[in-house]
Amino acid sequence: MIEYLWKAAFVFYYQTSTQAEARQSKRLQLILEGKSSSVAPGIPRSATLPKLTPQERKPVNLSH
């Protein structure tokens, strides 16, 4: 799950971005609070908003 979260963060931000780290930390906190069922579906959904190409969205698709 953690690897998936990092891949997803890098879809939206550069790998060296502090924003990617903040996104990752927020998602991990939600998982630790028992809210993982809202975290996982929200990631691919958020990839539709910036109109990413299918190739750009590949790391966040749950079915790949």
FINUSE-335294 format. One line per 10 residues: their letters; for each residue x, y, z of N, C-alpha, C. Coordinates in nm, 4 decimals. Atoms other than C-alpha are relative to their C-alpha. Example, Ala and Ser with C-alpha at 12.3 -4.5 7.8 and 13.67 -1.06 7.14 Angstrom:
BEGIN
as> 0.0890 -0.1190 0.0000 1.2300 -0.4500 0.7800 0.0900 0.1200 0.0000 | -0.0820 -0.1190 -0.0060 1.3670 -0.1060 0.7140 -0.0770 0.1090 0.0730
This chain:
BEGIN
mieylwkaaf> 0.0816 -0.1187 0.0000 0.0000 0.0000 0.0000 0.0866 0.1259 0.0000 | -0.0868 -0.1190 -0.0068 0.2800 0.2420 0.0832 0.0640 0.0278 -0.1354 | -0.0598 -0.0186 0.1328 0.4462 0.1823 -0.2533 -0.1015 0.0623 -0.0957 | 0.1062 -0.0559 0.0834 0.1148 0.2555 -0.4267 -0.0197 0.1483 0.0306 | 0.0176 -0.1407 -0.0370 0.0798 0.5803 -0.2327 0.1122 0.0872 -0.0552 | -0.1118 -0.0774 0.0542 0.4269 0.6951 -0.3365 -0.0126 0.0154 -0.1514 | 0.0181 -0.0085 0.1450 0.3619 0.6103 -0.7022 -0.1077 0.1016 -0.0338 | 0.1087 -0.0947 0.0228 0.0384 0.8044 -0.6835 0.0452 0.1435 0.0258 | -0.0481 -0.1348 -0.0310 0.2061 1.1032 -0.5212 0.0852 0.0551 -0.1134 | -0.0878 -0.0452 0.1072 0.4604 1.1163 -0.8031 -0.0727 0.0213 -0.1322
vfyyqtstqa> 0.0819 -0.0323 0.1178 0.1828 1.1250 -1.0634 -0.0359 0.1485 0.0030 | 0.0451 -0.1380 -0.0161 0.0806 1.4625 -0.9249 0.1126 0.0993 0.0282 | -0.1101 -0.0887 -0.0403 0.4149 1.6022 -0.8030 0.1338 -0.0615 -0.0406 | -0.1355 0.0486 0.0260 0.7861 1.5772 -0.8806 0.0473 -0.0844 0.1179 | -0.0471 0.0915 -0.1038 0.9694 1.3067 -0.6860 0.0730 0.0702 0.1135 | -0.0715 -0.0726 -0.1047 1.1707 1.5632 -0.4950 -0.0871 0.1058 0.0667 | 0.0900 -0.1028 -0.0492 0.8688 1.7738 -0.4123 -0.0402 -0.0221 0.1455 | 0.0511 0.0085 -0.1366 0.7775 1.8495 -0.0537 -0.1515 -0.0192 -0.0017 | 0.1441 0.0220 0.0136 0.4180 1.8481 -0.1779 -0.0305 -0.1495 -0.0103 | 0.0175 0.1457 0.0092 0.4552 1.4787 -0.2660 0.0118 -0.0620 0.1386
earqskrlql> -0.0167 0.0509 -0.1358 0.5796 1.4124 0.0862 -0.1212 0.0334 0.0859 | 0.1174 -0.0399 -0.0780 0.2888 1.6055 0.2353 -0.1213 -0.0833 -0.0392 | 0.1116 0.0827 0.0473 0.0389 1.4159 0.0196 0.0113 -0.1412 0.0572 | -0.0249 0.1343 -0.0517 0.1958 1.0851 0.1232 -0.0292 -0.0056 0.1495 | 0.0199 -0.0017 -0.1450 0.1947 1.1767 0.4917 -0.1477 0.0067 0.0358 | 0.1434 -0.0133 -0.0262 -0.1699 1.2794 0.4822 -0.0717 -0.1323 -0.0250 | 0.0644 0.1277 0.0335 -0.2754 0.9549 0.3125 0.0371 -0.1084 0.1010 | -0.0418 0.0996 -0.0987 -0.0699 0.7410 0.5517 -0.0701 0.0217 0.1341 | 0.0692 -0.0304 -0.1255 -0.2246 0.9175 0.8495 -0.1441 -0.0494 -0.0045 | 0.1372 0.0477 0.0145 -0.5730 0.8433 0.7177 -0.0078 -0.1524 0.0092
ilegksssva> -0.0029 0.1461 -0.0062 -0.4815 0.4764 0.6729 0.0195 -0.0463 0.1435 | -0.0237 0.0366 -0.1392 -0.3469 0.4575 1.0278 -0.1213 0.0272 0.0883 | 0.1230 -0.0307 -0.0733 -0.6742 0.6096 1.1478 -0.1139 -0.0936 -0.0390 | 0.1020 0.0966 0.0395 -0.8612 0.3212 0.9838 -0.0886 0.0454 -0.1136 | 0.0804 -0.0560 0.1080 -0.9854 0.5200 0.6850 0.0531 -0.0378 -0.1383 | -0.0597 0.0406 0.1270 -0.8098 0.3248 0.4106 -0.1043 -0.0191 -0.1098 | 0.1036 0.0207 0.1017 -1.1394 0.2518 0.2353 -0.0373 0.1300 -0.0712 | 0.0237 -0.1270 0.0685 -1.1679 0.6215 0.1543 0.1247 0.0503 -0.0725 | -0.1255 -0.0451 0.0613 -0.8017 0.6679 0.0596 0.0192 -0.0625 -0.1379 | -0.0293 0.0697 0.1256 -0.7595 0.4044 -0.2125 -0.0891 0.0432 -0.1154
pgiprsatlp> 0.0829 -0.0416 0.1133 -1.0640 0.4953 -0.4266 0.0189 0.1472 -0.0383 | -0.0158 -0.1422 0.0274 -0.9895 0.8652 -0.3975 0.1189 0.0334 -0.0875 | -0.1216 -0.0278 0.0772 -0.6488 0.8409 -0.5616 -0.0266 -0.0055 -0.1498 | 0.0267 -0.0010 0.1438 -0.7601 0.7279 -0.9094 -0.1028 0.1073 -0.0387 | 0.0996 -0.1037 0.0268 -1.0555 0.9644 -0.8851 0.0667 0.1367 -0.0141 | -0.0685 -0.1293 0.0075 -0.8220 1.2573 -0.8230 0.0839 0.0133 -0.1261 | -0.0777 -0.0045 0.1246 -0.6245 1.1641 -1.1351 -0.0856 0.0401 -0.1191 | 0.0868 -0.0401 0.1105 -0.9275 1.2378 -1.3513 -0.0159 0.1514 -0.0061 | 0.0205 -0.1447 -0.0035 -0.9468 1.6016 -1.2437 0.0983 0.0794 -0.0858 | -0.0928 -0.0778 0.0829 -0.6242 1.7308 -1.4063 0.0077 -0.0470 -0.1454
kltpqerkpv> 0.0053 0.0515 0.1373 -0.7100 1.5408 -1.7271 0.1327 -0.0612 -0.0437 | -0.1224 0.0707 0.0332 -0.4037 1.3213 -1.7208 -0.0272 -0.1021 -0.1097 | 0.0140 0.1019 0.1044 -0.3439 1.0890 -2.0135 -0.0075 -0.1375 0.0668 | 0.0023 0.1349 -0.0578 -0.4039 0.7155 -1.9612 0.1385 -0.0477 0.0442 | -0.1369 0.0399 -0.0374 -0.0264 0.6624 -1.9545 0.0436 0.0695 0.1296 | -0.0356 -0.0726 -0.1213 0.0204 0.9321 -1.6895 -0.0758 -0.0539 0.1217 | 0.0840 0.0504 -0.1084 -0.2621 0.7810 -1.4818 0.0308 -0.1450 0.0378 | -0.0242 0.1432 -0.0198 -0.1301 0.4244 -1.5038 0.0426 -0.0340 0.1435 | -0.0403 0.0357 -0.1367 0.0441 0.4279 -1.1620 -0.1118 0.0092 0.1039 | 0.1068 -0.0144 -0.0993 -0.2796 0.5273 -0.9855 -0.1201 -0.0890 -0.0273
nlsh> 0.1111 0.0906 0.0286 -0.5126 0.2809 -1.1546 0.0097 -0.1220 0.0898 | -0.0004 0.1130 -0.0920 -0.6082 0.0149 -0.9024 -0.0015 -0.1334 -0.0742 | 0.0144 0.1258 0.0736 -0.6658 -0.2445 -1.1743 0.1215 -0.0386 -0.0834 | -0.1165 0.0346 0.0842 -0.3173 -0.2449 -1.3334 0.0848 -0.1038 0.0616
